Amino acid sequence: MLNARDVMKVSKIIPVISVNTPEQMLYLADALIKGGVSIFEITLRTPSALQAIEAVAKEFPHAMTGAGTVINAATYRDVENAGAKFAISPGLTKELALASENSHMPLLPGVATASEIMQGLAYGFDAFKLFPAAVVGGVAALKAFGGPFQDVVFCPTGGINAENAKSFLDLPNVLCIGGSWIVPQDLIEAKKFGEITELTRQAVKLLS
């Protein structure tokens, strides 16, 4: 059965995506795959996010389509029913932990402090999203967490870009990063998907 670490090993970068229509997402998914990234975190920040997840899951069944901004059990069930293969949350609650426990779809919960990591471990998680990474200490925080939490791995998200991405990925407890710099909103709105493919290729080369 797929687990969070399996998801994190698909690509060194998970694009954090916000789209306004399912059609936008289909073009974007195609552009990302052409650039070498076949995993998508489609955030639940727009009214059409669920439809976008469903459309991409059907059109690109071999890609790793997931949902971000999953903050309660109801949305967890919604994204799973839409065809998402994983869920990412900015935090962790008992409700979300139970929803994950009763599902085949892995959850990557967000943490920002040692206490939150400990709570996550108590719920059975050992892989986390560090969010918002740049705000809560970035590379220095991850280095510090590596001491007491030697078996924990992270996907830092929030404030990651082409300039600092490699410094995060060089850490032994970081399996991947989440970033939106390869999917800028202005290029999506302008339908400049070829440019997104090129940004993706550059990121893959930089992080390889």
Secondary structure, 3 states (H helix, E strand, C coil): CCCHHHHHCCCCEEEEECCCCHHHHHHHHHHHHHHCCCEEEEECCCCCHHHHHHHHHHHCCCCEEEEECCCCHHHHHHHHHHCCCEEECCCCCHHHHHHHHCCCCCEECEECCHHHHHHHHHCCCCEEEECCCCCCCHHHHHHHHCCCCCCCEEEEECCCCCCCHHHHHCCCCECCEEECCCCCHHHHHCCCHHHHHHHHHHHHHHHC
